[in-house]
Amino acid sequence: MPTIYVRLDPRKLDNPDTDLRHALPDLIQEESCGEVKEDGYDYVGDVPYILLFMKADDIERGLLWVLSVLEHDTTLGNDFLQASVVAVEREGQKVVEYPKNYKGAFPV
């Protein structure tokens, strides 16, 4: 099952509560009716960033669900889209899907 990676920059969140590591994946799973499933989290980088792992059988549909929730939801008072970098696994590489103008490798 392919992985969707959501990296959140806590510096760009109004409320960088650590409960986000559970609340946001739960919401994505609920909104997608289980098409996208939570698969853990980690803290990475020197910020540290919150890295969420999501699984989906259909990576394109899963990506649409993830981006829709990031765009339209404000869990714990946060605008997630402006704080996110979203990537998917393609042919063994992490390819950034959002933001579209992102240059370089996925920032882990």
Biopython code that builds the backbone (N, CA, C, O; Angstrom):
import numpy as np
from Bio.PDB.StructureBuilder import StructureBuilder

atoms = [
    (1, "MET", "N", (0.857, -1.179, 0.000)),
    (1, "MET", "CA", (0.000, 0.000, 0.000)),
    (1, "MET", "C", (0.900, 1.237, 0.000)),
    (1, "MET", "O", (1.713, 1.399, 0.910)),
    (2, "PRO", "N", (0.771, 2.113, -1.000)),
    (2, "PRO", "CA", (1.626, 3.302, -1.106)),
    (2, "PRO", "C", (1.450, 4.278, 0.072)),
    (2, "PRO", "O", (0.410, 4.310, 0.729)),
    (3, "THR", "N", (2.488, 5.056, 0.306)),
    (3, "THR", "CA", (2.499, 6.007, 1.415)),
    (3, "THR", "C", (2.355, 7.440, 0.916)),
    (3, "THR", "O", (2.933, 7.831, -0.099)),
    (4, "ILE", "N", (1.564, 8.210, 1.664)),
    (4, "ILE", "CA", (1.461, 9.657, 1.475)),
    (4, "ILE", "C", (2.114, 10.276, 2.708)),
    (4, "ILE", "O", (1.780, 9.916, 3.837)),
    (5, "TYR", "N", (3.029, 11.191, 2.495)),
    (5, "TYR", "CA", (3.751, 11.854, 3.588)),
    (5, "TYR", "C", (3.251, 13.292, 3.709)),
    (5, "TYR", "O", (3.173, 14.023, 2.722)),
    (6, "VAL", "N", (2.914, 13.680, 4.939)),
    (6, "VAL", "CA", (2.509, 15.059, 5.208)),
    (6, "VAL", "C", (3.477, 15.613, 6.243)),
    (6, "VAL", "O", (3.503, 15.164, 7.389)),
    (7, "ARG", "N", (4.274, 16.594, 5.826)),
    (7, "ARG", "CA", (5.197, 17.242, 6.759)),
    (7, "ARG", "C", (4.607, 18.579, 7.161)),
    (7, "ARG", "O", (4.362, 19.440, 6.316)),
    (8, "LEU", "N", (4.379, 18.749, 8.470)),
    (8, "LEU", "CA", (3.825, 19.993, 9.003)),
    (8, "LEU", "C", (4.924, 20.806, 9.671)),
    (8, "LEU", "O", (5.719, 20.279, 10.449)),
    (9, "ASP", "N", (4.956, 22.079, 9.361)),
    (9, "ASP", "CA", (5.911, 22.995, 9.984)),
    (9, "ASP", "C", (5.193, 23.677, 11.147)),
    (9, "ASP", "O", (4.339, 24.532, 10.916)),
    (10, "PRO", "N", (5.519, 23.319, 12.392)),
    (10, "PRO", "CA", (4.808, 23.883, 13.542)),
    (10, "PRO", "C", (4.950, 25.403, 13.657)),
    (10, "PRO", "O", (4.123, 26.049, 14.300)),
    (11, "ARG", "N", (5.979, 25.978, 13.048)),
    (11, "ARG", "CA", (6.170, 27.432, 13.097)),
    (11, "ARG", "C", (5.107, 28.162, 12.284)),
    (11, "ARG", "O", (4.878, 29.353, 12.489)),
    (12, "LYS", "N", (4.454, 27.449, 11.356)),
    (12, "LYS", "CA", (3.438, 28.053, 10.504)),
    (12, "LYS", "C", (2.014, 27.726, 10.968)),
    (12, "LYS", "O", (1.046, 28.035, 10.273)),
    (13, "LEU", "N", (1.892, 27.105, 12.131)),
    (13, "LEU", "CA", (0.583, 26.760, 12.681)),
    (13, "LEU", "C", (0.229, 27.717, 13.810)),
    (13, "LEU", "O", (1.091, 28.096, 14.603)),
    (14, "ASP", "N", (-1.038, 28.106, 13.881)),
    (14, "ASP", "CA", (-1.486, 28.970, 14.972)),
    (14, "ASP", "C", (-1.475, 28.233, 16.306)),
    (14, "ASP", "O", (-1.220, 28.825, 17.355)),
    (15, "ASN", "N", (-1.758, 26.930, 16.252)),
    (15, "ASN", "CA", (-1.818, 26.116, 17.463)),
    (15, "ASN", "C", (-1.086, 24.801, 17.210)),
    (15, "ASN", "O", (-1.718, 23.802, 16.869)),
    (16, "PRO", "N", (0.242, 24.787, 17.373)),
    (16, "PRO", "CA", (1.017, 23.591, 17.065)),
    (16, "PRO", "C", (0.938, 22.525, 18.167)),
    (16, "PRO", "O", (1.961, 21.980, 18.581)),
    (17, "ASP", "N", (-0.240, 22.242, 18.624)),
    (17, "ASP", "CA", (-0.493, 21.261, 19.677)),
    (17, "ASP", "C", (-0.041, 19.874, 19.222)),
    (17, "ASP", "O", (-0.299, 19.477, 18.085)),
    (18, "THR", "N", (0.624, 19.146, 20.096)),
    (18, "THR", "CA", (1.098, 17.808, 19.721)),
    (18, "THR", "C", (-0.045, 16.836, 19.453)),
    (18, "THR", "O", (0.184, 15.778, 18.867)),
    (19, "ASP", "N", (-1.267, 17.162, 19.862)),
    (19, "ASP", "CA", (-2.417, 16.302, 19.542)),
    (19, "ASP", "C", (-2.682, 16.238, 18.050)),
    (19, "ASP", "O", (-3.405, 15.354, 17.591)),
    (20, "LEU", "N", (-2.113, 17.153, 17.286)),
    (20, "LEU", "CA", (-2.280, 17.136, 15.826)),
    (20, "LEU", "C", (-1.792, 15.832, 15.221)),
    (20, "LEU", "O", (-2.330, 15.369, 14.216)),
    (21, "ARG", "N", (-0.781, 15.243, 15.825)),
    (21, "ARG", "CA", (-0.211, 14.015, 15.269)),
    (21, "ARG", "C", (-1.211, 12.871, 15.257)),
    (21, "ARG", "O", (-1.015, 11.878, 14.556)),
    (22, "HIS", "N", (-2.294, 13.008, 16.039)),
    (22, "HIS", "CA", (-3.364, 12.012, 16.033)),
    (22, "HIS", "C", (-4.642, 12.571, 15.417)),
    (22, "HIS", "O", (-5.325, 11.884, 14.658)),
    (23, "ALA", "N", (-4.959, 13.811, 15.745)),
    (23, "ALA", "CA", (-6.235, 14.402, 15.316)),
    (23, "ALA", "C", (-6.328, 14.543, 13.793)),
    (23, "ALA", "O", (-7.364, 14.218, 13.212)),
    (24, "LEU", "N", (-5.282, 15.013, 13.150)),
    (24, "LEU", "CA", (-5.335, 15.223, 11.708)),
    (24, "LEU", "C", (-5.415, 13.899, 10.940)),
    (24, "LEU", "O", (-6.264, 13.776, 10.058)),
    (25, "PRO", "N", (-4.570, 12.905, 11.236)),
    (25, "PRO", "CA", (-4.716, 11.626, 10.529)),
    (25, "PRO", "C", (-6.078, 10.968, 10.780)),
    (25, "PRO", "O", (-6.651, 10.367, 9.872)),
    (26, "ASP", "N", (-6.591, 11.080, 11.996)),
    (26, "ASP", "CA", (-7.916, 10.526, 12.289)),
    (26, "ASP", "C", (-8.979, 11.195, 11.433)),
    (26, "ASP", "O", (-9.871, 10.528, 10.910)),
    (27, "LEU", "N", (-8.885, 12.510, 11.288)),
    (27, "LEU", "CA", (-9.851, 13.247, 10.481)),
    (27, "LEU", "C", (-9.749, 12.845, 9.005)),
    (27, "LEU", "O", (-10.769, 12.648, 8.346)),
    (28, "ILE", "N", (-8.538, 12.726, 8.491)),
    (28, "ILE", "CA", (-8.347, 12.318, 7.096)),
    (28, "ILE", "C", (-8.935, 10.924, 6.882)),
    (28, "ILE", "O", (-9.607, 10.683, 5.879)),
    (29, "GLN", "N", (-8.690, 10.016, 7.805)),
    (29, "GLN", "CA", (-9.224, 8.666, 7.688)),
    (29, "GLN", "C", (-10.753, 8.684, 7.714)),
    (29, "GLN", "O", (-11.402, 7.988, 6.933)),
    (30, "GLU", "N", (-11.317, 9.482, 8.612)),
    (30, "GLU", "CA", (-12.774, 9.588, 8.720)),
    (30, "GLU", "C", (-13.387, 10.215, 7.460)),
    (30, "GLU", "O", (-14.351, 9.681, 6.910)),
    (31, "GLU", "N", (-12.838, 11.332, 7.010)),
    (31, "GLU", "CA", (-13.375, 12.029, 5.844)),
    (31, "GLU", "C", (-13.281, 11.181, 4.575)),
    (31, "GLU", "O", (-14.141, 11.278, 3.700)),
    (32, "SER", "N", (-12.251, 10.358, 4.474)),
    (32, "SER", "CA", (-12.069, 9.521, 3.283)),
    (32, "SER", "C", (-12.812, 8.190, 3.398)),
    (32, "SER", "O", (-12.675, 7.327, 2.531)),
    (33, "CYS", "N", (-13.586, 8.025, 4.449)),
    (33, "CYS", "CA", (-14.324, 6.770, 4.689)),
    (33, "CYS", "C", (-13.375, 5.572, 4.687)),
    (33, "CYS", "O", (-13.720, 4.493, 4.206)),
    (34, "GLY", "N", (-12.184, 5.779, 5.228)),
    (34, "GLY", "CA", (-11.215, 4.700, 5.363)),
    (34, "GLY", "C", (-10.357, 4.447, 4.136)),
    (34, "GLY", "O", (-9.518, 3.546, 4.155)),
    (35, "GLU", "N", (-10.542, 5.218, 3.067)),
    (35, "GLU", "CA", (-9.689, 5.044, 1.885)),
    (35, "GLU", "C", (-8.242, 5.415, 2.191)),
    (35, "GLU", "O", (-7.314, 4.846, 1.616)),
    (36, "VAL", "N", (-8.055, 6.371, 3.098)),
    (36, "VAL", "CA", (-6.725, 6.775, 3.542)),
    (36, "VAL", "C", (-6.625, 6.387, 5.009)),
    (36, "VAL", "O", (-7.488, 6.732, 5.817)),
    (37, "LYS", "N", (-5.563, 5.668, 5.342)),
    (37, "LYS", "CA", (-5.411, 5.159, 6.704)),
    (37, "LYS", "C", (-4.165, 5.735, 7.369)),
    (37, "LYS", "O", (-3.124, 5.915, 6.737)),
    (38, "GLU", "N", (-4.303, 6.015, 8.644)),
    (38, "GLU", "CA", (-3.175, 6.497, 9.443)),
    (38, "GLU", "C", (-2.127, 5.390, 9.530)),
    (38, "GLU", "O", (-2.460, 4.217, 9.692)),
    (39, "ASP", "N", (-0.852, 5.779, 9.421)),
    (39, "ASP", "CA", (0.222, 4.791, 9.509)),
    (39, "ASP", "C", (1.385, 5.308, 10.356)),
    (39, "ASP", "O", (2.535, 4.925, 10.142)),
    (40, "GLY", "N", (1.079, 6.176, 11.314)),
    (40, "GLY", "CA", (2.098, 6.629, 12.253)),
    (40, "GLY", "C", (2.578, 8.045, 11.999)),
    (40, "GLY", "O", (2.084, 8.747, 11.117)),
    (41, "TYR", "N", (3.540, 8.436, 12.785)),
    (41, "TYR", "CA", (4.100, 9.788, 12.706)),
    (41, "TYR", "C", (5.520, 9.759, 13.239)),
    (41, "TYR", "O", (5.958, 8.776, 13.837)),
    (42, "ASP", "N", (6.226, 10.844, 13.013)),
    (42, "ASP", "CA", (7.568, 10.999, 13.545)),
    (42, "ASP", "C", (7.855, 12.491, 13.634)),
    (42, "ASP", "O", (7.133, 13.306, 13.059)),
    (43, "TYR", "N", (8.889, 12.835, 14.341)),
    (43, "TYR", "CA", (9.386, 14.205, 14.377)),
    (43, "TYR", "C", (10.722, 14.194, 13.662)),
    (43, "TYR", "O", (11.598, 13.389, 13.978)),
    (44, "VAL", "N", (10.879, 15.099, 12.688)),
    (44, "VAL", "CA", (12.099, 15.096, 11.879)),
    (44, "VAL", "C", (12.655, 16.509, 11.744)),
    (44, "VAL", "O", (11.938, 17.498, 11.898)),
    (45, "GLY", "N", (13.929, 16.576, 11.456)),
    (45, "GLY", "CA", (14.568, 17.863, 11.199)),
    (45, "GLY", "C", (14.891, 18.611, 12.464)),
    (45, "GLY", "O", (14.619, 18.146, 13.570)),
    (46, "ASP", "N", (15.472, 19.770, 12.288)),
    (46, "ASP", "CA", (15.904, 20.565, 13.435)),
    (46, "ASP", "C", (14.813, 21.479, 13.966)),
    (46, "ASP", "O", (15.037, 22.166, 14.963)),
    (47, "VAL", "N", (13.630, 21.517, 13.335)),
    (47, "VAL", "CA", (12.563, 22.426, 13.783)),
    (47, "VAL", "C", (11.934, 21.975, 15.104)),
    (47, "VAL", "O", (11.850, 22.845, 15.971)),
    (48, "PRO", "N", (11.493, 20.789, 15.383)),
    (48, "PRO", "CA", (11.280, 19.621, 14.533)),
    (48, "PRO", "C", (9.927, 19.671, 13.826)),
    (48, "PRO", "O", (8.943, 20.187, 14.357)),
    (49, "TYR", "N", (9.907, 19.119, 12.612)),
    (49, "TYR", "CA", (8.678, 19.011, 11.837)),
    (49, "TYR", "C", (7.894, 17.799, 12.314)),
    (49, "TYR", "O", (8.471, 16.839, 12.825)),
    (50, "ILE", "N", (6.576, 17.846, 12.145)),
    (50, "ILE", "CA", (5.737, 16.680, 12.390)),
    (50, "ILE", "C", (5.563, 15.990, 11.041)),
    (50, "ILE", "O", (5.087, 16.604, 10.086)),
    (51, "LEU", "N", (5.942, 14.732, 10.960)),
    (51, "LEU", "CA", (5.808, 13.968, 9.724)),
    (51, "LEU", "C", (4.750, 12.893, 9.929)),
    (51, "LEU", "O", (4.910, 11.997, 10.757)),
    (52, "LEU", "N", (3.658, 12.997, 9.156)),
    (52, "LEU", "CA", (2.564, 12.033, 9.229)),
    (52, "LEU", "C", (2.692, 11.059, 8.071)),
    (52, "LEU", "O", (3.016, 11.450, 6.950)),
    (53, "PHE", "N", (2.436, 9.789, 8.349)),
    (53, "PHE", "CA", (2.449, 8.744, 7.334)),
    (53, "PHE", "C", (1.017, 8.270, 7.126)),
    (53, "PHE", "O", (0.346, 7.865, 8.075)),
    (54, "MET", "N", (0.555, 8.322, 5.886)),
    (54, "MET", "CA", (-0.793, 7.881, 5.542)),
    (54, "MET", "C", (-0.676, 6.834, 4.425)),
    (54, "MET", "O", (0.180, 6.951, 3.548)),
    (55, "LYS", "N", (-1.536, 5.817, 4.460)),
    (55, "LYS", "CA", (-1.530, 4.761, 3.449)),
    (55, "LYS", "C", (-2.820, 4.812, 2.642)),
    (55, "LYS", "O", (-3.882, 5.133, 3.175)),
    (56, "ALA", "N", (-2.722, 4.494, 1.354)),
    (56, "ALA", "CA", (-3.896, 4.452, 0.481)),
    (56, "ALA", "C", (-3.645, 3.444, -0.635)),
    (56, "ALA", "O", (-2.564, 3.421, -1.224)),
    (57, "ASP", "N", (-4.646, 2.609, -0.925)),
    (57, "ASP", "CA", (-4.530, 1.666, -2.041)),
    (57, "ASP", "C", (-4.411, 2.419, -3.362)),
    (57, "ASP", "O", (-3.598, 2.077, -4.221)),
    (58, "ASP", "N", (-5.234, 3.444, -3.503)),
    (58, "ASP", "CA", (-5.217, 4.283, -4.707)),
    (58, "ASP", "C", (-4.546, 5.605, -4.328)),
    (58, "ASP", "O", (-5.169, 6.473, -3.717)),
    (59, "ILE", "N", (-3.291, 5.746, -4.692)),
    (59, "ILE", "CA", (-2.497, 6.902, -4.256)),
    (59, "ILE", "C", (-3.069, 8.223, -4.765)),
    (59, "ILE", "O", (-3.008, 9.230, -4.058)),
    (60, "GLU", "N", (-3.623, 8.238, -5.979)),
    (60, "GLU", "CA", (-4.160, 9.484, -6.527)),
    (60, "GLU", "C", (-5.416, 9.917, -5.765)),
    (60, "GLU", "O", (-5.555, 11.090, -5.420)),
    (61, "ARG", "N", (-6.322, 8.987, -5.504)),
    (61, "ARG", "CA", (-7.524, 9.312, -4.718)),
    (61, "ARG", "C", (-7.147, 9.687, -3.289)),
    (61, "ARG", "O", (-7.707, 10.618, -2.711)),
    (62, "GLY", "N", (-6.197, 8.951, -2.731)),
    (62, "GLY", "CA", (-5.741, 9.252, -1.384)),
    (62, "GLY", "C", (-5.160, 10.652, -1.282)),
    (62, "GLY", "O", (-5.419, 11.375, -0.320)),
    (63, "LEU", "N", (-4.383, 11.023, -2.270)),
    (63, "LEU", "CA", (-3.790, 12.354, -2.302)),
    (63, "LEU", "C", (-4.871, 13.431, -2.369)),
    (63, "LEU", "O", (-4.769, 14.460, -1.702)),
    (64, "LEU", "N", (-5.902, 13.192, -3.172)),
    (64, "LEU", "CA", (-7.020, 14.147, -3.246)),
    (64, "LEU", "C", (-7.697, 14.311, -1.895)),
    (64, "LEU", "O", (-8.032, 15.428, -1.500)),
    (65, "TRP", "N", (-7.899, 13.208, -1.184)),
    (65, "TRP", "CA", (-8.512, 13.288, 0.144)),
    (65, "TRP", "C", (-7.642, 14.084, 1.116)),
    (65, "TRP", "O", (-8.125, 14.967, 1.825)),
    (66, "VAL", "N", (-6.366, 13.757, 1.133)),
    (66, "VAL", "CA", (-5.449, 14.445, 2.051)),
    (66, "VAL", "C", (-5.443, 15.944, 1.772)),
    (66, "VAL", "O", (-5.582, 16.743, 2.698)),
    (67, "LEU", "N", (-5.285, 16.333, 0.520)),
    (67, "LEU", "CA", (-5.241, 17.756, 0.170)),
    (67, "LEU", "C", (-6.567, 18.446, 0.463)),
    (67, "LEU", "O", (-6.577, 19.607, 0.871)),
    (68, "SER", "N", (-7.672, 17.762, 0.265)),
    (68, "SER", "CA", (-8.984, 18.341, 0.568)),
    (68, "SER", "C", (-9.120, 18.647, 2.058)),
    (68, "SER", "O", (-9.581, 19.725, 2.433)),
    (69, "VAL", "N", (-8.723, 17.711, 2.897)),
    (69, "VAL", "CA", (-8.806, 17.947, 4.348)),
    (69, "VAL", "C", (-7.851, 19.063, 4.752)),
    (69, "VAL", "O", (-8.221, 19.932, 5.541)),
    (70, "LEU", "N", (-6.634, 19.055, 4.227)),
    (70, "LEU", "CA", (-5.677, 20.113, 4.572)),
    (70, "LEU", "C", (-6.194, 21.490, 4.156)),
    (70, "LEU", "O", (-5.952, 22.486, 4.838)),
    (71, "GLU", "N", (-6.902, 21.535, 3.040)),
    (71, "GLU", "CA", (-7.404, 22.808, 2.533)),
    (71, "GLU", "C", (-8.642, 23.297, 3.282)),
    (71, "GLU", "O", (-8.789, 24.498, 3.509)),
    (72, "HIS", "N", (-9.515, 22.402, 3.659)),
    (72, "HIS", "CA", (-10.825, 22.805, 4.185)),
    (72, "HIS", "C", (-11.003, 22.666, 5.683)),
    (72, "HIS", "O", (-11.994, 23.162, 6.220)),
    (73, "ASP", "N", (-10.098, 22.021, 6.373)),
    (73, "ASP", "CA", (-10.285, 21.800, 7.804)),
    (73, "ASP", "C", (-9.368, 22.694, 8.623)),
    (73, "ASP", "O", (-8.280, 23.069, 8.186)),
    (74, "THR", "N", (-9.829, 23.022, 9.807)),
    (74, "THR", "CA", (-9.033, 23.851, 10.721)),
    (74, "THR", "C", (-8.969, 23.206, 12.107)),
    (74, "THR", "O", (-9.210, 23.869, 13.116)),
    (75, "THR", "N", (-8.648, 21.928, 12.152)),
    (75, "THR", "CA", (-8.546, 21.209, 13.410)),
    (75, "THR", "C", (-7.641, 21.961, 14.380)),
    (75, "THR", "O", (-6.542, 22.387, 14.027)),
    (76, "LEU", "N", (-8.124, 22.113, 15.605)),
    (76, "LEU", "CA", (-7.401, 22.813, 16.660)),
    (76, "LEU", "C", (-6.986, 24.218, 16.240)),
    (76, "LEU", "O", (-5.970, 24.738, 16.700)),
    (77, "GLY", "N", (-7.792, 24.836, 15.352)),
    (77, "GLY", "CA", (-7.583, 26.226, 14.962)),
    (77, "GLY", "C", (-6.422, 26.475, 14.016)),
    (77, "GLY", "O", (-5.845, 27.563, 14.026)),
    (78, "ASN", "N", (-6.069, 25.494, 13.202)),
    (78, "ASN", "CA", (-4.916, 25.626, 12.319)),
    (78, "ASN", "C", (-5.294, 25.662, 10.847)),
    (78, "ASN", "O", (-6.238, 25.000, 10.416)),
    (79, "ASP", "N", (-4.539, 26.449, 10.079)),
    (79, "ASP", "CA", (-4.608, 26.437, 8.619)),
    (79, "ASP", "C", (-3.496, 25.497, 8.177)),
    (79, "ASP", "O", (-2.328, 25.885, 8.133)),
    (80, "PHE", "N", (-3.858, 24.264, 7.849)),
    (80, "PHE", "CA", (-2.857, 23.242, 7.560)),
    (80, "PHE", "C", (-2.180, 23.400, 6.215)),
    (80, "PHE", "O", (-0.992, 23.108, 6.079)),
    (81, "LEU", "N", (-2.915, 23.853, 5.230)),
    (81, "LEU", "CA", (-2.364, 23.885, 3.884)),
    (81, "LEU", "C", (-1.098, 24.744, 3.807)),
    (81, "LEU", "O", (-0.118, 24.349, 3.175)),
    (82, "GLN", "N", (-1.116, 25.906, 4.441)),
    (82, "GLN", "CA", (0.051, 26.783, 4.375)),
    (82, "GLN", "C", (1.237, 26.258, 5.183)),
    (82, "GLN", "O", (2.352, 26.759, 5.037)),
    (83, "ALA", "N", (1.008, 25.253, 6.035)),
    (83, "ALA", "CA", (2.081, 24.697, 6.861)),
    (83, "ALA", "C", (2.558, 23.334, 6.367)),
    (83, "ALA", "O", (3.378, 22.691, 7.021)),
    (84, "SER", "N", (2.046, 22.886, 5.205)),
    (84, "SER", "CA", (2.284, 21.511, 4.761)),
    (84, "SER", "C", (3.151, 21.395, 3.519)),
    (84, "SER", "O", (3.140, 22.249, 2.633)),
    (85, "VAL", "N", (3.898, 20.310, 3.494)),
    (85, "VAL", "CA", (4.528, 19.806, 2.280)),
    (85, "VAL", "C", (4.058, 18.359, 2.188)),
    (85, "VAL", "O", (4.220, 17.587, 3.133)),
    (86, "VAL", "N", (3.473, 17.991, 1.044)),
    (86, "VAL", "CA", (2.896, 16.659, 0.872)),
    (86, "VAL", "C", (3.638, 15.943, -0.247)),
    (86, "VAL", "O", (3.843, 16.493, -1.330)),
    (87, "ALA", "N", (4.035, 14.709, 0.034)),
    (87, "ALA", "CA", (4.747, 13.905, -0.957)),
    (87, "ALA", "C", (4.142, 12.511, -1.014)),
    (87, "ALA", "O", (3.468, 12.068, -0.085)),
    (88, "VAL", "N", (4.398, 11.833, -2.123)),
    (88, "VAL", "CA", (3.981, 10.445, -2.279)),
    (88, "VAL", "C", (5.184, 9.634, -2.751)),
    (88, "VAL", "O", (6.140, 10.165, -3.317)),
    (89, "GLU", "N", (5.103, 8.347, -2.500)),
    (89, "GLU", "CA", (6.152, 7.432, -2.944)),
    (89, "GLU", "C", (5.859, 7.017, -4.382)),
    (89, "GLU", "O", (4.802, 6.458, -4.673)),
    (90, "ARG", "N", (6.798, 7.295, -5.272)),
    (90, "ARG", "CA", (6.662, 6.907, -6.679)),
    (90, "ARG", "C", (7.993, 6.295, -7.128)),
    (90, "ARG", "O", (9.031, 6.957, -7.118)),
    (91, "GLU", "N", (7.939, 5.041, -7.515)),
    (91, "GLU", "CA", (9.123, 4.338, -7.998)),
    (91, "GLU", "C", (10.296, 4.459, -7.027)),
    (91, "GLU", "O", (11.433, 4.695, -7.435)),
    (92, "GLY", "N", (10.004, 4.294, -5.751)),
    (92, "GLY", "CA", (11.040, 4.323, -4.724)),
    (92, "GLY", "C", (11.514, 5.711, -4.326)),
    (92, "GLY", "O", (12.427, 5.835, -3.509)),
    (93, "GLN", "N", (10.913, 6.759, -4.886)),
    (93, "GLN", "CA", (11.301, 8.139, -4.573)),
    (93, "GLN", "C", (10.141, 8.872, -3.932)),
    (93, "GLN", "O", (8.981, 8.599, -4.242)),
    (94, "LYS", "N", (10.444, 9.796, -3.046)),
    (94, "LYS", "CA", (9.422, 10.674, -2.481)),
    (94, "LYS", "C", (9.293, 11.884, -3.407)),
    (94, "LYS", "O", (10.238, 12.653, -3.579)),
    (95, "VAL", "N", (8.113, 12.039, -3.996)),
    (95, "VAL", "CA", (7.861, 13.106, -4.948)),
    (95, "VAL", "C", (6.902, 14.108, -4.322)),
    (95, "VAL", "O", (5.797, 13.743, -3.919)),
    (96, "VAL", "N", (7.317, 15.368, -4.240)),
    (96, "VAL", "CA", (6.473, 16.411, -3.648)),
    (96, "VAL", "C", (5.313, 16.709, -4.593)),
    (96, "VAL", "O", (5.512, 17.007, -5.770)),
    (97, "GLU", "N", (4.095, 16.622, -4.053)),
    (97, "GLU", "CA", (2.870, 16.901, -4.803)),
    (97, "GLU", "C", (2.284, 18.266, -4.426)),
    (97, "GLU", "O", (1.574, 18.882, -5.220)),
    (98, "TYR", "N", (2.582, 18.722, -3.230)),
    (98, "TYR", "CA", (2.117, 20.030, -2.776)),
    (98, "TYR", "C", (3.188, 20.613, -1.870)),
    (98, "TYR", "O", (3.713, 19.897, -1.018)),
    (99, "PRO", "N", (3.528, 21.874, -2.020)),
    (99, "PRO", "CA", (3.034, 22.832, -3.001)),
    (99, "PRO", "C", (3.606, 22.544, -4.383)),
    (99, "PRO", "O", (4.701, 21.996, -4.510)),
    (100, "LYS", "N", (2.869, 22.910, -5.396)),
    (100, "LYS", "CA", (3.248, 22.606, -6.779)),
    (100, "LYS", "C", (4.572, 23.267, -7.181)),
    (100, "LYS", "O", (5.307, 22.721, -8.004)),
    (101, "ASN", "N", (4.876, 24.416, -6.620)),
    (101, "ASN", "CA", (6.100, 25.133, -6.991)),
    (101, "ASN", "C", (7.316, 24.720, -6.157)),
    (101, "ASN", "O", (8.368, 25.354, -6.236)),
    (102, "TYR", "N", (7.172, 23.659, -5.360)),
    (102, "TYR", "CA", (8.254, 23.223, -4.494)),
    (102, "TYR", "C", (9.406, 22.674, -5.330)),
    (102, "TYR", "O", (9.192, 21.886, -6.251)),
    (103, "LYS", "N", (10.594, 23.082, -5.015)),
    (103, "LYS", "CA", (11.793, 22.628, -5.719)),
    (103, "LYS", "C", (12.614, 21.727, -4.805)),
    (103, "LYS", "O", (12.684, 21.963, -3.598)),
    (104, "GLY", "N", (13.226, 20.713, -5.363)),
    (104, "GLY", "CA", (14.127, 19.872, -4.606)),
    (104, "GLY", "C", (13.482, 18.619, -4.071)),
    (104, "GLY", "O", (12.340, 18.297, -4.401)),
    (105, "ALA", "N", (14.230, 17.911, -3.237)),
    (105, "ALA", "CA", (13.791, 16.645, -2.650)),
    (105, "ALA", "C", (12.834, 16.903, -1.490)),
    (105, "ALA", "O", (12.782, 17.998, -0.930)),
    (106, "PHE", "N", (12.084, 15.868, -1.149)),
    (106, "PHE", "CA", (11.157, 15.989, -0.021)),
    (106, "PHE", "C", (11.958, 16.268, 1.244)),
    (106, "PHE", "O", (12.898, 15.541, 1.564)),
    (107, "PRO", "N", (11.588, 17.311, 1.952)),
    (107, "PRO", "CA", (12.356, 17.731, 3.132)),
    (107, "PRO", "C", (12.015, 16.931, 4.384)),
    (107, "PRO", "O", (11.049, 17.245, 5.079)),
    (108, "VAL", "N", (12.793, 15.913, 4.667)),
    (108, "VAL", "CA", (12.576, 15.132, 5.890)),
    (108, "VAL", "C", (13.578, 15.576, 6.914)),
    (108, "VAL", "O", (13.590, 15.058, 8.031)),
]
sb = StructureBuilder()
sb.init_structure("model")
sb.init_model(0)
sb.init_chain("A")
sb.init_seg("    ")
for serial, (resi, resn, name, xyz) in enumerate(atoms, 1):
    if name == "N":
        sb.init_residue(resn, " ", resi, " ")
    sb.init_atom(name, np.array(xyz, "f"), 0.0, 1.0, " ", f" {name:<3s}", serial, name[0])
structure = sb.get_structure()
